[in-house]
């Protein structure tokens, strides 16, 4: 945008009016003190010339500055970097504006990086998810092709159901991952029966548990205030992890314990466990560890989603493990003073 003379003079209208007022007051004062009209006129002409020269020099300097700025803006591809490329100026206002633009641009750049990172991570996850979901789909196709040659049709249907359950689990993971940024739009906090929630999760994975020979013990009599659907997903991920890395004669113990700060839900198994040096990283995105490499393909997304959803729901999550002996995952549901009083009443 080119700076016009008219726009420049309008911007300094009040300053010009102030000069005119001062010139008039000075003329009156000099006449009252005995100065002749010719001398006063010479002073006014000199004053006006100085003001005109100042206006011309200021106008040319500002026009040149903004023309350089506009040229830079037209040349660069990433215009949000303008604050770093602004030409130097002796004016304090220009330096202050440049500093503010730089700080604003820095915030924009950080936000752009966050969006780019989130987009890249989501794309990588979808790519991994597609590879994961292909396995059970291929398994179902093979079972269907060989089904006519198998005499045990019931076993065939059970195998197909198991592969279909794996697909459902992967689809749920993708769905909850997509919703994890806006959990507040989808969850409802209400009294939740953890016994029923856990039993529903176990029933959903019944075929997988039977195939793996898992014996599950459930004792969750303590109710909590949370969103049952999201907690069911979290518990489901923990159970799937336990099945994936189970040992001989696998046993799950899922129980609750009322503590001073709330209710703890513990999912404990006797599987292969987690190495001590890897335990602190199991909730990191994409981290699979030695267990993930030694066993079937893993995306490293299950526990990451559990941590992310727990943070959104205000539920504590911690992990304890002894390598070769098992793992204990604990959810801590805090209880507010209001709810405690409500229960007492």
Secondary structure, 3 states (H helix, E strand, C coil): CCCCHHHHHHHCHHHHHHHHHHHHHHHHHHHHCCCCHHHHHHHHHHHHHHHHHHHHHHHHHHHHHHHHHHHHHHHCCCHHHHHHHCCCCCCHHHHHHHHHHHHHHHHHHHHHHHHHHHHHHHHHHHHHHHHHHHHHHHHHHHHHHHHHHCCCHHHHHHHHHHHHHHHHHHHHHHHHHHHHHHHHHCCCCEEECHHHHHHHHHHHCHHHHHHHCCEEEEECCCCEEECHHHHHHHHHHHHHHHHHCCCCCCEEEEEEEECCCEEEEEEEECCCCCCHHHHCCCCCCCCCHHHHHHCCCCCCCHHHHHHHHHHHHCEEEEEEEECCCEEEEEEEEECCHHHHHHHHC
